[in-house]
Amino acid sequence: MKFDTNKEKGNSGLGMAIAYFTTKGKEYKTVVNTNVDYIFILDVEQKMYLIPKKDIVNKSTINLGKRTEKYRVDI
């Protein structure tokens, strides 16, 4: 997928997150103004991650690599 704006990227990521949680029969909340236990990430290669918030130590970025591979999820 090619996105022209960050809003399009965000909307696509939100859609993928909703699809993931729906197929798993789980409830979900949007991240905006909520207290969350997990962060859902959709990367540029369409890989999805569900990372516990407590395992994220960075303040402004999340680096994906070997350490986060265990958090990969599929629909």
KELO-624564 format. One record per atom (N, C-alpha, C): atom name; z, x, y; residue number from 1; residue in three letters. Coordinates in steps of 0.2 Angstrom, whole numbers, padded with zeros to 4 digits. Each point is the difference from the previous one (the first is absolute). Layout:
N
   atome       Z       X       Y   num   residu
      CA       Z       X       Y   NUM      ALA
...
This chain:
75
   atome       Z       X       Y   num   residu
       N    0000    0004   -0006     1      MET
      CA    0000   -0004    0006     1      MET
       C    0000    0004    0006     1      MET
       N   -0003   -0002    0005     2      LYS
      CA    0000    0004    0007     2      LYS
       C    0003   -0005    0005     2      LYS
       N    0004    0003    0004     3      PHE
      CA    0004   -0004    0005     3      PHE
       C   -0002    0003    0006     3      PHE
       N   -0001   -0004    0005     4      ASP
      CA   -0001    0002    0007     4      ASP
       C    0006    0001    0004     4      ASP
       N    0005   -0004   -0001     5      THR
      CA    0006    0000    0004     5      THR
       C    0006    0001   -0005     5      THR
       N    0006    0002    0003     6      ASN
      CA    0006    0000   -0004     6      ASN
       C    0003   -0007   -0002     6      ASN
       N   -0002   -0005    0004     7      LYS
      CA    0002   -0007   -0001     7      LYS
       C   -0004   -0002   -0007     7      LYS
       N   -0006    0002   -0001     8      GLU
      CA   -0004   -0002   -0006     8      GLU
       C    0004    0004   -0006     8      GLU
       N    0002    0006    0001     9      LYS
      CA    0003    0004   -0005     9      LYS
       C    0006   -0004   -0002     9      LYS
       N    0004   -0002    0005    10      GLY
      CA    0007   -0003   -0001    10      GLY
       C   -0001   -0006   -0004    10      GLY
       N   -0005   -0004    0002    11      ASN
      CA   -0001   -0007   -0003    11      ASN
       C   -0002    0001   -0007    11      ASN
       N   -0004    0005   -0001    12      SER
      CA   -0002    0001   -0007    12      SER
       C    0006    0002   -0005    12      SER
       N    0004    0005    0003    13      GLY
      CA    0006    0002   -0003    13      GLY
       C    0004   -0006   -0002    13      GLY
       N    0001   -0004    0005    14      LEU
      CA    0005   -0006   -0001    14      LEU
       C   -0003   -0004   -0005    14      LEU
       N   -0007   -0001    0000    15      GLY
      CA   -0003   -0004   -0005    15      GLY
       C    0001    0003   -0007    15      GLY
       N    0000    0006   -0001    16      MET
      CA    0001    0004   -0007    16      MET
       C    0007   -0001   -0002    16      MET
       N    0005    0001    0005    17      ALA
      CA    0007   -0001   -0002    17      ALA
       C    0001   -0007   -0002    17      ALA
       N   -0002   -0005    0003    18      ILE
      CA    0001   -0007   -0002    18      ILE
       C   -0003   -0001   -0007    18      ILE
       N   -0006    0003   -0001    19      ALA
      CA   -0003   -0001   -0007    19      ALA
       C    0004    0003   -0005    19      ALA
       N    0002    0006    0001    20      TYR
      CA    0005    0004   -0004    20      TYR
       C    0006   -0004   -0002    20      TYR
       N    0003   -0003    0005    21      PHE
      CA    0007   -0003   -0001    21      PHE
       C   -0002   -0007   -0004    21      PHE
       N   -0005   -0003    0002    22      THR
      CA   -0002   -0007   -0003    22      THR
       C   -0001    0001   -0007    22      THR
       N   -0004    0005   -0002    23      THR
      CA   -0002    0001   -0007    23      THR
       C    0006    0002   -0004    23      THR
       N    0005    0003    0003    24      LYS
      CA    0006    0002   -0004    24      LYS
       C    0006   -0006    0000    24      LYS
       N   -0002   -0005    0004    25      GLY
      CA    0005   -0006    0000    25      GLY
       C    0006    0002    0004    25      GLY
       N   -0001    0004    0005    26      LYS
      CA    0006    0002    0004    26      LYS
       C   -0001   -0003    0007    26      LYS
       N    0006   -0001    0003    27      GLU
      CA    0000   -0002    0007    27      GLU
       C   -0001    0006    0005    27      GLU
       N   -0002   -0001    0006    28      TYR
      CA   -0002    0006    0004    28      TYR
       C    0002   -0003    0007    28      TYR
       N    0001    0005    0004    29      LYS
      CA    0001   -0001    0008    29      LYS
       C   -0005    0005    0003    29      LYS
       N   -0002   -0002    0006    30      THR
      CA   -0004    0005    0004    30      THR
       C    0005    0005    0003    30      THR
       N   -0002    0006    0001    31      VAL
      CA    0004    0005    0003    31      VAL
       C    0002   -0001    0007    31      VAL
       N   -0004   -0004    0004    32      VAL
      CA    0002    0000    0007    32      VAL
       C    0007   -0004    0001    32      VAL
       N    0004    0004    0003    33      ASN
      CA    0007   -0003    0002    33      ASN
       C    0004   -0003   -0006    33      ASN
       N   -0001    0004   -0005    34      THR
      CA    0004   -0002   -0006    34      THR
       C    0004    0006   -0003    34      THR
       N    0005   -0001   -0004    35      ASN
      CA    0003    0005   -0003    35      ASN
       C   -0003    0000   -0007    35      ASN
       N   -0003    0006   -0002    36      VAL
      CA   -0003    0000   -0007    36      VAL
       C    0003    0005   -0004    36      VAL
       N   -0001   -0001   -0007    37      ASP
      CA    0002    0005   -0005    37      ASP
       C   -0005    0005   -0002    37      ASP
       N   -0007   -0003    0001    38      TYR
      CA   -0006    0004   -0003    38      TYR
       C   -0005    0000    0006    38      TYR
       N   -0004    0005    0000    39      ILE
      CA   -0005    0001    0004    39      ILE
       C   -0007    0000   -0004    39      ILE
       N   -0004   -0005    0002    40      PHE
      CA   -0007    0000   -0004    40      PHE
       C   -0005    0004    0004    40      PHE
       N   -0003    0004   -0004    41      ILE
      CA   -0006    0005    0004    41      ILE
       C   -0006   -0001   -0004    41      ILE
       N   -0005   -0001    0004    42      LEU
      CA   -0007    0000   -0003    42      LEU
       C   -0004    0006    0004    42      LEU
       N   -0002    0005   -0004    43      ASP
      CA   -0003    0005    0003    43      ASP
       C   -0007    0000    0000    43      ASP
       N   -0004    0005    0003    44      VAL
      CA   -0007   -0001    0001    44      VAL
       C   -0004    0000   -0006    44      VAL
       N    0003    0002   -0006    45      GLU
      CA   -0004    0000   -0006    45      GLU
       C    0002   -0007   -0004    45      GLU
       N    0003   -0005    0004    46      GLN
      CA    0002   -0006   -0003    46      GLN
       C    0005    0001   -0005    46      GLN
       N    0004    0005    0000    47      LYS
      CA    0006    0001   -0005    47      LYS
       C    0006   -0004    0003    47      LYS
       N    0004   -0003   -0004    48      MET
      CA    0006   -0004    0003    48      MET
       C    0006    0004   -0002    48      MET
       N    0005    0000    0004    49      TYR
      CA    0006    0003   -0001    49      TYR
       C    0006   -0005    0002    49      TYR
       N    0005   -0001   -0004    50      LEU
      CA    0006   -0004    0002    50      LEU
       C    0006    0005    0000    50      LEU
       N    0002    0003    0006    51      ILE
      CA    0005    0005    0000    51      ILE
       C    0007   -0003    0003    51      ILE
       N    0005    0001   -0004    52      PRO
      CA    0007   -0002    0003    52      PRO
       C    0001    0003    0006    52      PRO
       N    0002   -0004    0005    53      LYS
      CA    0002    0002    0007    53      LYS
       C    0005    0006    0000    53      LYS
       N    0005    0000   -0005    54      LYS
      CA    0005    0005    0000    54      LYS
       C   -0003    0007   -0002    54      LYS
       N   -0006    0000   -0003    55      ASP
      CA   -0003    0006   -0002    55      ASP
       C   -0004    0003    0005    55      ASP
       N   -0001   -0003    0006    56      ILE
      CA   -0004    0002    0005    56      ILE
       C    0004    0004    0005    56      ILE
       N   -0001    0006    0002    57      VAL
      CA    0004    0004    0004    57      VAL
       C   -0003    0001    0007    57      VAL
       N   -0007    0000    0000    58      ASN
      CA   -0003    0001    0006    58      ASN
       C    0000   -0006    0005    58      ASN
       N    0000    0002    0007    59      LYS
      CA    0001   -0005    0005    59      LYS
       C   -0007   -0003    0002    59      LYS
       N   -0005    0003    0000    60      SER
      CA   -0006   -0002    0003    60      SER
       C   -0006    0000   -0005    60      SER
       N    0000    0004   -0005    61      THR
      CA   -0006    0000   -0005    61      THR
       C    0003    0000   -0007    61      THR
       N   -0004   -0002   -0005    62      ILE
      CA    0001    0000   -0007    62      ILE
       C   -0005    0004   -0003    62      ILE
       N    0002    0006   -0003    63      ASN
      CA   -0005    0004   -0004    63      ASN
       C   -0001   -0002   -0007    63      ASN
       N   -0006   -0001   -0002    64      LEU
      CA   -0001   -0002   -0007    64      LEU
       C   -0002    0006   -0004    64      LEU
       N    0002    0001   -0006    65      GLY
      CA   -0001    0005   -0004    65      GLY
       C    0003    0000   -0007    65      GLY
       N    0001    0005   -0003    66      LYS
      CA    0004    0000   -0006    66      LYS
       C    0006   -0003    0000    66      LYS
       N    0004    0001    0005    67      ARG
      CA    0007   -0004    0000    67      ARG
       C   -0001   -0007    0000    67      ARG
       N   -0005   -0003    0003    68      THR
      CA    0000   -0007    0001    68      THR
       C   -0005   -0003   -0006    68      THR
       N   -0003    0004   -0004    69      GLU
      CA   -0004   -0003   -0005    69      GLU
       C    0004   -0005   -0005    69      GLU
       N    0006    0001   -0001    70      LYS
      CA    0004   -0004   -0004    70      LYS
       C    0001   -0007    0003    70      LYS
       N   -0002   -0001    0006    71      TYR
      CA    0001   -0007    0003    71      TYR
       C   -0007   -0003    0001    71      TYR
       N   -0005    0002   -0003    72      ARG
      CA   -0007   -0003    0000    72      ARG
       C    0001   -0007   -0004    72      ARG
       N   -0004   -0005    0002    73      VAL
      CA    0000   -0006   -0003    73      VAL
       C   -0007   -0003    0000    73      VAL
       N   -0001   -0004   -0005    74      ASP
      CA   -0007   -0003   -0001    74      ASP
       C    0001   -0008    0000    74      ASP
       N   -0005   -0003    0002    75      ILE
      CA    0000   -0007   -0001    75      ILE
       C   -0002   -0002   -0007    75      ILE
